[in-house]
């Protein structure tokens, strides 16, 4: 909700760049609280490279915008990092990801209902169209329920640091979908940014870079 509120006051490009700081916080929080996910040089370098790719795709913001909204988005990204680290404990408890997702969404719903009532008030049911209902149901099923089941499953298998890297892929998805469905033009900077993000992700994963280093060392000895 904090992220949503912040996005209503600043440009989408700046919001995407701020949201892409999630892996930075993820690496820091995981290093502090998760002994098996300590930061490595490759992870830090990969996050920096990936973030540079996001900035290249959207450009560096030049206009002064709502500072509170920017801080709200940064607070949301920090909360993502803590949520990922906290969620790792469910792995040791052997709780099914479906149960975890159901508990989180149900708890969040009970908390947000009174907050929504105070902030937005009661909606007028007569003004809600069928298109709105379809959008809400689709958002609830595909973008929330199924998404969080996958979230906790990936968190269990891949860890908090790798899970939070998805925020580096959000700008790519947004730009590609905009090109396909909204006829937006893809520029050279978009493709270069995607390539840089891919390089950053490969560095964080580390396997390709370690293999290349081993091959280089082997060739040097020979």
N, C-alpha and C positions, 0 to 999 in steps of 0.2 A: 504493500500500500504506500509506503514511503517513496519507493521508486516511482510509482505511478503519479503521485502528487508532484514530485520533482519534475517529471517529464512534461507536465502540463504547463510549465512556466519557462522552459528553455527549449532550444532547437534540438531536433532529433539527432543531428550529427554530434553535438556536444554531449548529449545524453548517452550516445553509444560509446563515445570515448571515455566518459566517466565510468560507465558500466564495465568497460574493458579493464578497469583497475582491479576487478575481482580476483584474478589470479595472483596479483601482487600480495593482496591481503591473505589469500589462500595459502601461499608459500610461507608467509610470516606466521600465521596462526598455526598451521600444521607443524612448523618447526618447533613452536613453543609447546604444543599440547599433544602431538602425535610422534612418539619416538621413532616409528617406522617410516615417517614421511619427512625426514629432515631435509632442509634445503641443500642443494648442491649447486656448484658453479654453473653447470649446464641448465639447471632449472631456472636459475635467476637470469641467465643470459637469454634463455628461450622466452621467458615472460617479457623481457625488455624488447626483444626483437618482435614478438607478436604484437605488443602494444604499439610499437612504431608502425607496424603494418596497418593497424586500425586508424591511427592518426593520419597516415598517408591517404587512406581511402576517403576520409571525411574532411581532411584539412584542419589546420590549427585554427581554433575559434579566434576571431579578431574583435568581435563586438562584446562589450561588457553586458553580462546577463545576470539574472537573479542569483545572488550569492547563496541565499538560503536554500534555493532549489538545488543548486550544485552540491551543497553540503548534505542535503537530504539524500541525494543519489549516492554520494560517497558513504554515507551512514548505512544505506541499504546494501551496498557491495561489501562493506565490512561485516554486516550481519550474515551475508551469504557465507563468508569464510568461517565464521563461528558456527553456523548451522552445519556446514560440511564436517567440521571437526567433531562437533557434538554428535552428529548422526553416525559417526564411525563406531560408537559404542554399541549400536544395535547389532553389529556383526558378531561381537563376542557373546551377545545375548541370544543369538540364533533366532531372531524374530523375523517372520516372513515380511518381505518388502510391502506386500499388500496391506498387512496389518499396520505397519509403520506409517504408510501413506494415508490410510484411513484415519488413524489417530491424529496425525498432523492436520489434515484438512478439516476434520470435525472440530478439533480444538480451535483452529484459526477461525472457523465459521462462527462459533459461539462467542469468540472475542470480538469479531468484527461487526456482528449484527447490531449491538448497542452503539458502537462507534459510528457505524454508517447511518443509523437513525438520527444521531445527534448532528452529524456533519451534513448529511444529504436530506434527511427527512423521509417521510413515507412516499413511495412512488404512486403515481396515479395509474392503476391497473388498466383503466379504459384507454389510456394514451399509449400503452405498450403494444406494438405491432407484432404480427407473427414472425416477421423477419428478426425482430429483437429477441423473441423467445428462442428461435432457432440458433441465433448467435450465442446466447447465454448457455444453452444446453450444449452446443458444440464446444464452447470454451471450457465448460465444466467437465465434460467427458474426455475430450482429446487433449486439451492444453493444460488440464489440471490433474484429473484422476489418473489417467494413463501415464502422463508425463511424470508424476511423482512416484509411481510404481517403478518406472524405469530409473528415476533419479536414485532411489534407495538401493536398487539392484546394482547399478553402476558404482555407487558409493561403496557398497560392500565388496565388489570385485576389484575396482581400480583405485580406490582411495579418494580422499577429499581433494588433493591437489589436482589430480587428473580430471576429476569431475568438474571442477570450477573452470577448467580451460574452455568449456563450452561458450563462455561469454566472448571469447575471441572469434568464435564462429558465427555469432549472432549478426554482426555487421555484414558478413559475406552472404548469409541467408537473406537478409533484408534487401541488399542490393540486387541479388539475383532474382528474388521474387518480384521486386519492383520493375526489373527489366522484362520479366515474363508477363506479368499481369497488368502493369501500369504503363508499359511502353517507355520506361525510363531508359536513357542512353547510358551504356557502360563505357566509361572512359579508360584511357591507358593507366591512369593512377589506380583505378579499381583493381585491374588485373595484377599490377605490380604489388599492390597492398595485399592481395590474396596470396601471392607467391611468398611475400615476406612473412605473413602469418603462418603459412605452411612450414617455412623454415624454422620459425620459432617453436611451433608445435613439435617438430621433429627433434629439436634440441632438448625440449622438456622431456620427451619420451626417452631420448638418449641412446637408444639401441643403434640407430644408423650412424650416429656420430662416433660412438665407441667402436663400432665395427670398422669405420673408416680409419680411426686412429690406430687400431690394431693392424690393419692392412698396411698403413703407411710405415709403422714401426717395423713390420716384417720385411717390406721392400727395402727399407733403409739398411737393415742388417744384412740382407742378401747383396 
